[in-house]
Amino acid sequence: MHDLILMGGNIIDVRSQKIHKGDVLIKNGIIAGIEFSQNEEAKRIIDIQGKYVAPGFIDSHLHVESSMLSPLEFSREAVKHGTTAIFVDPHEIANVLGRKGLDLFLDQSSIVPMDMFVGIPSCVPATQLEDSGACLTVEDVKTLIPDKRIFGLAEMMNFPGIIYGLGDAREKVDLAFNAGKIVDGHCPGLTGEDLKTYISNGKNDNQVRIMSDHESISLDEAIEKNNLGMHIALRYGSATKDLERILPGLIKANINLDRFMFCSDDLDPIELYEDGHVDRIIRKASNIIQENSRLDLEQTTILAISLATINVSRYFSRFFRLHDYPETGEVAEGKKANLVVFDSLEELEIDKVVHSGALVVDNGEFVGNHLDYDYSEFGGKVNTGKKFNPDDFKVIAAGNAKYLDVKVIEIIRDSLETKQKIIPFAVYNDELRADPEKDISKISVIERHKATGSYSLGFVEGLGIRKGAIASTVAHDSHNLIVAGVDDVCMAKAANLLIEKGGGMVVIADEIDYFPLKIGGLMSTSRIEKVVEGYRNIKDAAKRIGSPLENTFMTMAFLALPVVPKLKITNKGLVDVDKFEIVSLY
């Protein structure tokens, strides 16, 4: 007897790119057959006549922490949107809590209502240009890599280390690759011989060891990496939506998409709650394909679904085979019974979700287990070693000049990349000041893990702050305390409030708005409805003090990321990412 039969559905075959009618027979979490089952018996039969059934959707690369939800709460929401597998990089919490943070994800992987596979963060700390709260070493990789819950080494961001043989980057890659696991890449803007060196892990033997990239921002970049054997994850997150820049060109050029897939990378809780997860990427991709090809709605939807299912499964097949996991990504006999059911190819509104053969979403509502979890040992910490006063945020001018040319971080809308802008500043009483009229804010990153007292000062254009200050303990990748503003008094108050509260986000001007993040200063312990309300309020507070950005705090968080060009800031100072070194403000 079968456990479940989905009867009479329109089955989306992502391998043949066609739709056919049939029944899906499920037993012991596996698809036992695709046939008309008039004489078959099952513990439960669900009539899905007129509906479509597709493989469960997969996110190929994701930092759950960016949703500000626990993995458990993220999964409960994402599965309602058809996501049945995620490949996560707990890089953010590992930079704060180290192995303890990684253990949180590994522990919750057994209780989330989907498949959650975990990558070992490859760069903790991300670089030597910042101070993080922890360090994951080669010995940690050796210890963790045999774990069946570990898919491999998460994005290798230290591309200079790979190219020039610095530190232990190459050794970590070899450990994961030689163990038969996956090595995710991260190499924005890399091209030519440097790219070949990176992909081969410094061996230049044409062997693909670093297997994917999700950082391409142009069509040419994506094609070059794909031609050299990398799988390309087209990113459609909250901070950046590179898919919109790349997919139209791929379709117009009729590029084979077998090694292309989707990822969200960083997704904020409001976008997840209101727009969805991988389903929203499929809808966007389907529209793009239809606009740039002669394919009809059925063909474009099937192709888009393929990039979120079978293509991802192909990429991770090495890992699946190693541990004898049943592969997912298809509605086919012998595949894992991770399935989605929906009414319309155009709307793609999820009706039912089956995970490991069990119905977890019905009529669009989560019907799985609502488990609780004790997060008390993962509490936030803001250990700066001192409280701050307004004078700490004064930028004292060098020399006796009346004007100084200053390097300013220029924000690029909807991109993780920034520019370097040289702006002449007038010197007032030996001090360089923010200029809200010209959209120039001060910015500071304060070490918050080990009370070193280290902090930096700089300037940023594009946050739009007209008064007061904002601060957050979400600041990629080391997640130090980041503060931006046009008022030194408010900057000090904002920093001190987060020190007192143990992390979160705050806006201070005429009033104080605070959003708590109790898990490592990165994630909330609350359900998504409360997180969405709190995050919406703090975003609105940022707009009230002038910011025109839709996602001010996420934009600010990436200003501290010293592995994506061009000019960034860490607690050690301004970073020229191209030179990979700390540079002077002047």
N, C-alpha and C positions, 0 to 999 in steps of 0.2 A: 504494500500500500504506500502511496506517495504521501508526503507531508502536506503538499500544497499544489494545486493546479490553478494557473491563470488561464481561463478558458475564453477562446474566441477572439483573441487580440490581434491587432495589426503589428506584426513583429518586425522591428527594424533590424535588418541584417547589415551591420557595419562593414562586414567583409565583402559582400557582394554589392553593397550600396543599393539594396532593393528592400521593398516591404512585401511581406507575404502573410497570409492568415495562418493561425495555428494556435495550439494550446502549449503552454510551458509547464512541463512536469518537473516537480522539485522534490528531492529526497535527500536528507542528511546534508542540507545546505548546498547541494550541487544540482545543476540542471540535468535531470535524468533523461530528458527527451524533448523534442519539439515535434508535435504531431497532433492529429485530431484524436482525442482520447475518449471516445464514446463509451468504451467499456472499462475505462480506468477508474480506480477508486482512490480516494484521498481523504485525509483527515479534514481538509478544508478545500472547497472549490469556490473560486471567486470569478464571477462572470464579468469579463471586461470587453464584451462585444462593442465594437465601434471605437474603442480606445486604442492607443498605441503603447507598445511595450518596448523598452530600449534597455541597453546595459546601464547600470548605475554609473553616475558621473564621477570622474576622478580629478582631483586637483594635484597636479604634478609637483608643485612647490609652494609651500605656504609657511608663514610665520604666524601661528595662532595668536601669539601675544599681541599682534597689531590690532586684533579685534577687541582687545581688552577684556576678553572672556576667558574663562578656564577652558582647557581642551574639552572637558565634559560638556560644558554649556555651549561652546561653539558647535560641537558635533550635534547636539540636540536640535539646534537651529538649522545647521547646514543640511542635515539629512532630510528636512522638510522640503528642501529645494532639489532633492534628487541626488545629492552627493553621498556616495557609499564608500569612498576611499579617499584618504588624504595622505600625502607624503610630506611630513612636517620637519622643519628645521628649528629646534628650540634654541636657536642661537641667542635670542634676546635674554631669556631667563637664565641661560647658562653663563652669560656675561655678568649677571648679577649674583647668582647663587651657585654656579659651577655644577658639579655632579648632582648636587641636591636638586637643582632645578630640572636637570635631565631626568632624574628619577621620578619626578612628578609626572612628566609626560609618559614615561615608560609604564608607570603604575596605572595611569588613566587609560592607556591604550587597551587594557583588558576590559574596561567597563563602558567605553563609548559605544554608541549604537551604529558604528561603521568601522571599517578597517582603518586604523591609524598606525602607519609605520613611521619610525623615527630615524632621522639622520643624526650622526654624530657631528656636532658643530665643529667645523674644521679650523676656525680661527677665533679662539678665545684666549687672549684678547684678539680683536680683529687685526690690529696692527700694534706696532711699538710707539705709535704716535699719540696714544691715549692710555689712560689707566682704567682697567676694568675691575670688576669685583672678584674675578676668579681666573683660573688658567686651566685649560684642558691640554694635556701633554700627549706625546707619543705613547706613553705608557697607558694613558686613559683609552686611547684608540685601540691598543692591543687588547685591553681588558674587555672593551665593549663590543668590538666588531663581531665576535661569534654569536651574540645575542640574536635570536630569531626575530625579535621586534625591531631590530636595527637594519635598515635597508642599505646602509653604507655611510659614506662620508658626505655630509651636506656641503653646500656651495663653498668651493675653494676660492675665497675672495682674495687671498694673498697672491695675486698673479705675479707681482715682482719677485716674490719668494720662489715661485715655480720657475720663472724665466731665468733668474740669475743664480738659482741654487742657494738661496739664503734660508737660514734657520732650518726648521724641521718640516716645511711644507711638503717637499717631495716625498719624504719618508712616510708621512701620513697618507698620501695618495697611494703609494705603493702597498701599504698595509691593507687598505680597503680593496684595491684592485686585485691584488694577489689572493685575497680571501674570497674572491668571486662575487664581490658586492659592487654596488653602484657608487660612482664618484660624480657628484653634481658640480657644475662649474659656475663661475661668476667672473666674466672678463669684459667689462664694458669698453668699447672702442678698440679692443685689441685686434691687430690685423697682421698680415704678412708672416714673416719668419717668427716673430714673437708669438703669434697665435699658434703656429705649428709647434713651437717649443712648449707652449703651455698645454696644448691638447695631449701631447706625448709625454707630459710630465718630465720635460727636460731631456728626453732620450733622443728626440728627433729621428725616430725610426718608423714614422707613419702609423704607429699603433695608437689608437684612441684610448687613452686612459682617463682623461677628464671628459665626461661623456655628454654633457648638456650645457646650455647657457640660457639664461632668462633675462639677460641685460641688454640685448640688442635693441637699439632705438631707431635703426634705419633698415630699409630693405636690403641694401648692399651688404651691410654688416651681417644680417641674418643669413643671406645666401652664401656668403663666404664661409661662415662657420658651418653651415649645413653641408656645403660641398666638401669640407674637410672631415666630415663624418660625425659632427655633433648633432644631437637632437636639440631642437630649438623650442623652448617654452615661450609662447606668445603671452606676454603679461597683460592682464587687465585687472588692475587692483584699484585701490582708492588713491594712492599717491601718484601713480602713473599708469597710463593706458596705451602701452606701445603697440598693442594689437591693432589699434586704429591706424597707426602709421605704417605698419608692415604688411598686414594681410591683404589690403587692396592690391598692392604690387605683386604679391605672390600669385594671386588669382589671375590678374591681367597677364602675367608672364607664364601662366600655366605651369608653375613649378610643382613638382611632385611633393605632396604634403605628408608622406608616410612618416617622416621624422620630425614633424611639427606637432605640437600639443599646446594645451592651455595651462596657465597657472594664474593664481590671484596674487601670490607673493605677500602683499600686505592689504588687508581688507578691514575697513573700520566697521564698528557694530551697526551704525545706522544704515550703511549701504547693504550690509548683510541682511538686516531685518526688513528693509523696505524693498530692495531690488533683487535679493537672492545671492546665490553663490556661483557655482559653475553654470547653473541654468541661465544666469544673466549673461555670462560670457558666450554661451551657445546662441542665445537670441541675438546678441550683437554681431557675432561672427556670421550667422546665417544671413542677416541683413546686408552685411558687407559683401559676402559672396554673391548674393543675388544682384546687388547693385553693380558688380564688376564682372559678371559672367552672363551667359545665356541659360543658366540652369534655372529650373523652376523651383517652387517652394519645397516640394518633397526632396528634390536632389540636394538643395542647399542645406536643408535641415539635417539630412542624413550625413552629409559631409562634415558639418559643424559638430554633430554628435560624435563622429569618428575621432575628431581631434581631442575630445574629452573622454574617450573610452579606449578603444582598441589601440590607438597610437600611444597612449600613456602606458597601457599594459605591455606593449612591445618594448618600450624603453626599460621597464622594470622587470622584464621576463628573466633576465639573468639572476636577479634576486629571488624571484618566485621559484625558479628551477632549483636553486641552491637549497632551499628549505622545503621543497616539495609542497609549496602552497598551490592550491588550485588557482589558475589564472582567471582574472576577471576581464571585463571589457567587451564581452560579446554575449548575445543571447544564443547560445549554442550548447549542445550536449557536452557534458564534461566540464563546463566552465562553472565558476562559482555563481551561486544564485544571488547576485547583487543586481537588482532590477528596478526600473522606474516605469510607472504607468501614468500617462497623461492623455488629455482629450484632443488637443489641437497642436498641429505642427507649428502653427504660427505663434500661438500664445505660450506654448510649452509650460503650461501651469500644471504643477505636479499634483496628481491625485493620490497615488499610492507608491510606497517604496518598500522593497523587499531587501533585507540584508541578511546574508548567510541563510537564506531560505525562510526567514521569519518576517512577517509583516510589521514594520516599525512606523509607517506613516499610512494613514487611511483618511480619505477625504481631505487631504492636505494638512491633517493634524498629527502631531507626534503621539503614537500609541505605545511606545516602548516604555522602559522602566525609567522613572524619575528618581535617580539615585542622588544621595547627598554625599559630601566629601568634606573631610576635616582639613582646612587649609592653614591651621594655626601655626604650623612650623615653617610656613613659607612667607611670613609677614614681611612687609616692606622695611627697608632700612635706608636712612639718609644720614650717613655718618661722615659729615664734613669736617668735624673737629672744631667747629667754631660757628657762632652766629655772625651775621653780616650786617654792616652798617652802610649808609649811603656812600661814604667815602671809598669803600671797597670797589665801587663801580665807576669811579672817576677814571677817565683815560687821560693820563698825564702826558703832555706833548714832549717830544724829544727836542732838545736844543732851544734856541731863542727865536725861531722863525715865526712870522706872523701867519704863514700858511704852510700846510704840510700836505703832500700827496699821500693819500691813504688807500690801502687795498680794502675794498668793500665786497662782501659776498652779495652777488646779484642773483636773486631767485628767478628761475625759469618756471613759468606756470606749467602745472601738470607734468613735471619731470623731476627726477631725483638729481639730475645734474644742475650745477650752478655755474655762473660765470664769475670772473674776477673783473671788477671795475675799479679804475683808479680815479678817485674824486679828491679835488683840493678842499681841505678843511681849514676854516679860519680858527686861529688859536685864541681862546678867551681865558685870560688868567692862567696861562700854562695848561689849559685843558681843552680837549676835543669833545664836542658835545653831539648828542643826537639831534636830528633835525626833522621833526614830524612833518613839516611843510614839504620837504623833499623826499619823504618816505624813507628816511634814514634812522634806523633804530640801533641802539646798542645791543650787543649780544654777549653772553658770558656762559661758559661751561665750567661747572664746579665739580671736582672729584667728590663722589659721595659714598664710596665703599670702604675706604681704609683710613679716613681722616688724615690724608696727607697734607691738606691745606692748599693743594694745587688748584688754581683756577686761571681762566684766560679772559681777555676782553677783546672785543672786535666790533665791527659794524656790519649791518645787513640792510640791503635795499629790497623792498617788495613785500614785507610783512604788513605794511599799512597801518602800523600802530600810531594813533594820534595822541593818546594820553595813557599814563599808567604803565603797566607791565604784565607780562604773562610768564609762567614758569611751569616746568614739567619734569618728571623723572623718567619720561619716555624720550630717549635721545640716542638714536642708533649710532654705534652698536654697543658701546659700553654702558649706555644708559646712566650717564652721570646727570647731575642736575643742570638743566639748561634754562636760562633766563633771558628774556628779551624785553626791551622797553625803551621809553623816552624820558623816564623819570627815575633818578637814582634812588629816591626814597621808596618808591613803589617796587623797584627791583629788589631792594633789600627786604622789604616786607614779604614779597612773594617767595623769595628763597627761604626765609626763616619760617614761613608757614609750612612749606613742604618738609623742612627739617623737623619741625614739631609733629606733623601729622604722619610722617613715615612714607611720604610719596603721594603721587597723584598729579593733578593739573590744577592750576589756579590762575585767575585773572583778578588783578587789583588795580582799581582806579578810584572812582567815587564810592564803590562798594566792593565787597569781596565775594567772588564766586569760586567754589572749590568742588572738585570731583575726585573722590578717593579711589585709589588703586592699591588694594591691600596685599596682593600677591607680588612680592618683590618690587613694588612700585610700578608694576607693569599691567597687571590684570586685576579685575574685580572678582569678588566672590559672589556677586549677585546674579540673578537671572537676567536674561537679555533685555527684557522690557525695562527694568530699572537702569541698566547700563545705558541703553539708548536714551532714556530720559535725561540721565546725568550728563552724558556726553553731548547731547544736543544743547543742553543748557550752557555748558562751558564753551561750546563753539559759538553760540549766540552771544555770550559775554565778550568773546574776542572780537566779534563783529561790532559790538556796541562801542568798543574803544577804537574802532576805525578799520580793522582788518577787512579787506575785500575778499580774502581767500575763502573758499568753501571749506577747506580743511586746514585751518591755521596751525593747529597743534601737530598734525602729521607732517606738514611742510617744515615746521621748525625742527621736528625730531630728526629729519634727514639732513639738516644743516651740520650735524655733528658726525656724519658718516664719511670717514676719510678714505673710502675706497671707491667712491664715485666722483668723477671730476666735477668742478674744476677747483674751486676754492671752498674749503670747509673749515670748521673750528672744533677743536677738542679742548680738554682741560689743559693741554700743554701749549695751546696757541693756534694760530692760523696754519692750515695745512694746504700746501700746493700739491694736489693729488697727482698731477702729471709728474712732478719731481719726486713725489713721495717723501716730502720733508717739511719740517716746521719752517715757516718763513716770517719775516718781520711784518708788522702791521703797516710800516711806512714803505 
